[in-house]
Amino acid sequence: MAQFIDTAKITVRSGNGGNGAVAFHREKYVAAGGPDGGDGGRGGDVILQVDGHMSTLMDFRYKRKYVAGNGMDGTGKRCTGKAGEDLVIKVPRGTVVRDAATNEIICDMSGDEPFVLCRGGKGGWGNQHFATPTRQVPNFAKAGLPGQSREVVLELKLLADVGLVGFPNVGKSTLLSVVSKAQPKIANYHFTTLFPNLGVVWVDEGVSFVLADIPGIIEGASEGAGLGHDFLRHIDRCRLLIHVVDVSGSEGRDPVEDFEAIQAELREYSPELASRRMIVAGNKVDIAADRAPLEALKAHVEALGMPFFEISAAAHRGTRELMYAAARELEHLPPITVYEPTYVAPEPQVDTSAPVEITHEDGVWTVESPWVQRLMANTNFGDFESRSWFDKMLRQSGLYERLEEMGIQDGDTVDLYGLEFEYQR
């Protein structure tokens, strides 16, 4: 049996933008053709896409680094470089993507819409963009922006309406096989189920739901014991829980103690999960030699306000009534949880320690510095937020304060590598 993989940590990086070209038009009989360096191509994005045929994160166990294509550099004759190839990463439906450093949710891949995890860097401008009446031969171009890089954790949370919970070997897999067309592996030993199984339960015309057989939970599971800890997360999305308890007494266990032990593990893992609507199914009634433990469990759970059903999954007894009850409960419960993003991208930092050269000639203040050039390369001047961040970086660097000390006045022109604007205090 293939190992079930439900978490994975990967590193992804989008492509770098290509550099702009420095080139000049050269053609016979055409004097001073001017700059015609083309722009660099955009770097490829890293895109997440749901694949309905995937059920585990096994593919990410062996490959941990994913890189999209870089954009090509621009060339002469105003030719833009070829864009980098996007990288599409397929994930199972229900995959929650978290930032590895903060554990904050970036996205929940439960729908069919693709998600851009890392955007490719923009291509740099060629020197054709920097020609002005006073600078007719610009010998510089913009470098392409670097791609984004991030480390993320993929966490698979099954999309099921109803989850079967309980100790190992209480008959959950048998119940799933009886009420749906799922064919889980079934045997008379603990931990037959090593990964969650899903089945669709058809109740009536237009009424059906997804049922998940969650691997058996044991005491201490919320602290990492056994298999249960690895799979408790799969119950997170279930709208309704069916707690299956062995009431046969064949293993000498007390059904009430078993019930309370599982409830304690659920509370330890998530108090919200423990308070979720639950139906209790006393299984294996057909082989119960003594009905006293069964009656004790029934009285216990009904006192807690939970419906109780006597069933025998192996003998197909009471299973249909249980599924009808589950369908009725689902009519009044909210839809499957979709996790909202909580991740906020950190603001990029800029090293402004390099010296700045400022010259004043003919009413134009020209500012030159390597960090200013890098700052411009990382700014999208077509976006208001990006322009605001650019202005904030200039103010924090002390550039405006230095210009005022040198005598700049409101309305004077400031030139930053071809970008001209009127200075306002």
N, C-alpha and C positions, 0 to 999 in steps of 0.2 A: 504494500500500500504506500502511495506517495506521501511524503511528509507534508503536513499542512503548514504553510508559512503565512502568518497573519500580521507580521510587522517587518519592516525593512528600512534601513537607513541608506540613502543614496546622495550623491553629490551631482548637481546639474549645473551646466554653464551654457549660456547662450553665445552665439557667435559675435566676434568683434566686427565693428563696421570697418569697411575699407577706407583707406586714406584718399583724400582729394589729391588731384594731380596738379603739378606745376608745369604748364606747357604753353607754347605760344604758336599762333597760327602762322604757318609757313606755306606760302603758295606763290608760284611764279606770277610775276606782274602785279602782285598784291603787296604793297609796302605797309609795314607796321600793322600786321594783321591782328595784333592784340592777343591778350590771354585767352586760351580756350581749354584750360585744364578741366577735365570732367570730375564729377563727384564720385566718392567711394560708394560701393554697394552696401546695403543694409545687412547686418548680421542676422543669422537665422534665429528664430524663437525656439524655446523648449515648450512644447504643448502637451498637456495631459488629455487623454481621450479614453472614455469608458469602452471596454470591450466586453460585451455580454457573454462571450465564450470563456472568459477567464474566471476562475473561482478562487485562486490563491495568489500570493505574492512571490511564488517560487522563482519566477524569472529574475527577481531582484536579489536573490541570494548569492548569485555568482557574478553578476555584473553590477557594480556599485557606482560607476562614473558614466555620465551621459553628457555629451558635448554636441552642440549644434554647429553648423558650418559657418565659417567666417565670410564676410563680404569681400569681394575683390576690389583692388584699388582702381580709382578712375584712370582714364588715359586721355591723350590729346584728342582734338576735334570734338571736345565737349561730350565724350563718351562716358556714361556712367558705368561703374563697375558692376558686375553681376552680383545679385543678392545671395547671401549665404542660404543654404538649404535648412528649412525648419526641421527640427527633430520632434517627432510625435511619439510619446511614450504611452503605451496601452496599460490601463490598470483595471482591476475588477470593479464592478459597480459596488458602491458602498465604501470606497477607500477614502479615508480622511487624511489630508496632507497637513502635517504640522512643521513648524520651524524647529530645527533640531536644537538650537541654542535656547529658545524661550518656551518651547512646547506649545506655542500659540497656534491656533487653527488658521491655515492659509486658505483652504478650500475643502469642500465636501463633494466628492465625485459620485453623487447619487443620481444625477440627471444625465441627459445625453449631450449637454452643451460642453464643448471643449474648453479647457482653461489654460491660459498662457501663464506658465509658471515663471519663466524668465524671458524677458524681451531682448531681442538682439540689439546690439549697438547701432546707432545711426551712422551712416556713411559721412565722412568728412567732406566739406565743400572744396571744390577745385578753385584754382586762382581766378577763374572767370568771374567769381562772385565778388572779388575784392578790388576790381578796377574802379577808380574814381577819377574825376577830372584832374585831381592833383597827384594821383598815383596810377599812372597808366601802365606801368610794368610791374605788377605785384609778383614778387618772387617767393611767395609763400602760399600755403594752402592749409586747410584744417585737417588734423588727424581724425581718423574714425574713432567713434566712442567705443570703449571696451564693453564686452557683453557682461551680463549679470551672472553672478555665481552664488549658489546657496546650497546649504546642506539641509535636507528635509527628511522627515520620518513619515513613511507610509504606514497607515494603520487600517486594516480591513475590519469593518463593522458590518456584519451581515444585514441585509435588508429583508427582514421577515416580520410579518404581522404578529405571529404567536411563537413563543419560545417554550420548548419543553425543558424543564429543569428538574434536578433530583440527583440522588446518589447514583453511582455507577451500577449497572445491572438491575435497574428497577423496571425496565421494559420500555424505555423511551423509543429506542430504535424500532422495536416491534410495533409500537403504536403508530409511528410514522409510516412504516411499511403497510400497515393495515388501512389507514385512512387516506393515503395518497399513493401515487405510482412510484414514489421513491424506493430505491432498493439498497438501503444501508446494510453494511456487514453486521450480522447478528450472531452472537455466540454466548455461551453461558459462562463468561468470565468478565472480570472487571476491566473497564476501559476498552471495550470492543470498539467504541467510537473514538477515534483519534482526531477527527476533525468534524466540524459541523456539517450536517446533511440538511438539505432543503427539499421540501415537497409541497406541491400545490393541492390543497384540499378543496374539492368541489362539493358544495353543500346543496345548492339548488340552482335553477336557471338564473344566471346573472349574479350568483352569490358564491364567491370562492375567496380563499386567503392563502398566504404563504406560511407554512409551518416549519420551524427549524428545530432539529434535534441537537441540542447543545451537549457536548461531552460532559460526563458525570462530574459533579462538583463534590469535593471531599472537605472535611473539616480542615481549616488552615489554608484553604484555597486563596482567600483574599490576601494572605501573607506570602503567597508564592508556592504553596505545597501542591503536589500533584499536577494534573493537567488543567484543573478548573480555573486557576488564575489566568492562564493564557487565553481562555475562551469566555470569561465573564463579560469581556467587552462586547461580545456578540449579542448579548441580551439587551444592550443599551438601547437599541432601536425598536425592540419588540414592544408593541402596544399592550399586549396581554401575555401573561405567563400561565402555563399549565404545569403545576407542580405534581409530578408523578411520584407516588410513595408505594413501596412494596408492603402490602398488608398480609402477605401469606404466612409470615413467620418462618419461612423456610430457612432463613439464615440466622434466626434467633435475635432479630433486631426489633426494637420498639418503634412502631410507626410515628408516634408523637415525638419521640426524641429525634428521629431522623428528620421529621418536618422542621422542628425548631433549629436543628443544626444547620440546615440549608438556609433557613431564614436569617440566621445569624451571619452566615457568610455573605449573603446578599446585602445586609445592612452594613457590614464592615466595608464592603467594596463600594457601595453607593446607597445612602439612605433613601434617595429618590427612587432608586431601582427597587428597593425592598417594599416601598409603598405603592408600587404599580399594581394595577388590578390583577388578581390571581384567581384561578380555578384550581381546586385540589382534586386529583384523581387517585383513588385508592385502587391500585392495580393488583392483578393475580388473585382476585377474589375466588376464582374457581378452584384454587388449590389451598385455600385458607382453612386449616383444620379447626381454628378457634376464631369466632367472630368478635370476641371481646376487644382485641386490639383495634380492629376495624371500627367498631362502634365508638371506641375512645377517641380515635382520630377524627371521626365524623363530628362528634360533639365538640371537640377542641377547635376545629377550623370553622365550624358554623358559628361558634361563639365569637369568633373574630370577624364574622360577616362575610366569609368566603363560601361560595357554592362548593358542594362536595358531590362527587360522582363515584359510584362503584363500577369498576370496569375490569375486563380481562382482555387485554390486547391480543393474547395468543388465541383465545376462543372467540374473538370478535364480539364480545359482550359489552354493551353499554358504550361502545366507541362512537357510534353514530350520534347518539344523544349528546355525548360530550362535544362533538364537533358542531352540532346545532347550537349548543349553549355558547360556544366560543364565537360563532358567527353573530349571535344576538348581542354579545358583549361588544364586539368590534363596531357595531352600528353606532354605539354611543361614545366611542373613544376617539381621541384626536389622531390625525394621520401620523405615519412614521416620522420620527425625528430627523430633520436635516440640520446639521450643525452649521451655525453662522460663523463666518470668518472673524477672528479676533486679532489677527496679526496686523501690525502697523509697521511698514518698512521704515528703517532708521534713515534719518537725513544724512546724505553723503557729506563727508568731511573733506575740506580743501586745505592743503598746506600753502599758507600765504607768507612763508618766511623768506622767500627769494626777494632780492632787491627789485624796486620798481623805478623805471626811468620815466621822468615826466618832462616834456618840452612844451613851450608855449610860443606859437608863431602864427601871426595873422589871425588872432582871435580863436585859434583852435588849440586845445590842450590835448596833446598826444601822449597816451599812456602805453608803456611797453614793459612786459615782464613775462617770463615763462609761465608763472602760475596763472596770470590773467588769460593767457592763450589756452591753457588747459581748462580753466573755468568756462571759457566761451565754448570750447569743444564739447563740454558736458552740459550745455544749456540748450534747451529747445525754445527758441525765441518766438515760436508760434503758439506757445502755451503760457497762459497767464501765471499759473503757479510756478512754472520754471523761471519765468522772468522775475517774479517776486523773490525767488530763492537767489537768483543771480545778483539782484540789487542788495539783498541782505548780506551776501558774502562780501561784496565790495565795501559795504559800510563797516562790517565787523573787522575787515582787514586794516581799517584806518586810512584807506585811500581817499575818501571824501574829506576827512579831516586834514589830510596833508594838502589837498588841492586848495582848501579854504585858507590854509596858512600861506600858500603861495599866491593868493589873491584872486582866485576864480570868482566870477560873479554870476548871479542868476541869469540864465539865457545864453551863457557862453557854451560853445560846442566842445564836447569831449569825444575824442577819437580813440576807440579801442580796436586796433587791427581792422580798420574798415567799418566798424560799427560806430555810427555817430549818433549822439543824442544831446539834447539841451540840458544843461545842468540846472537842477532845482534843489534848493536847500530843504 
